[in-house]
Amino acid sequence: PQTLYFTRHGESEYNVIGRIGGDASLSARGQLYAAALADHMNVVGTRQPLTVWTSELRRTKQTAAGIHAPKRALRALNELDAGICEGLTYEEMQERFPQEFAWRDQDKLRYRYPWGESYIDIMTRLRPVLSALEDDHNVVVVGHQAVLRCMLGYFLDAKLDELPYMNVPLHTIVKLTSYGYKYKMEMIKMPV
Ligand code: F6P
């Protein structure tokens, strides 16, 4: 069967202080996850050759650094562009742009940040990546919360409206194994 692995980057300095977007580096705890992920995937890699796909952002590249496999950094895997809200906390967003905050809350799937993106926009830019993944296997995708919600939602046949609320925790490897057209999901939580 075809196997795909998905993970968010390890905890970043921005995750620690609750800021969205940006291009922060991993926190100390995030680095521990990167090491645990590498240990796990390098064992898997002795049985089947892996390929690693990251975004272009520092935090996913740092998370993947210890995995011994060819790596590709894809722009299409970059996190949701929050436009004018990049680098803010949700509290700051609510204070500075109360109307935007309310609109996003009303329709999180379709809401597009000014000068930024919506979940629907992510789905559109992910399309070629998703088709490539359907034909490939033993790929490790190191991504971001919103992008992984879209990818996992796609493979697990989630409803579009559920995508923005899917639970994709940090420091957890999501393993998808295909049986025909269906995927079985396994969550492997790393103790860091
Ligand atoms: O907070 C981490 C993060 O990846 C942000 O960069 C991004 O804007 C956000 O999550 C997406 O999650 P939500 O759509 O729930 O705001």
Residues whose N, C-alpha, C, O or C-beta is under 5 A from the ligand:
A	BS01	F6P	R19 I20 G21 E79 L80 A82 H144 Q145 A146 P164
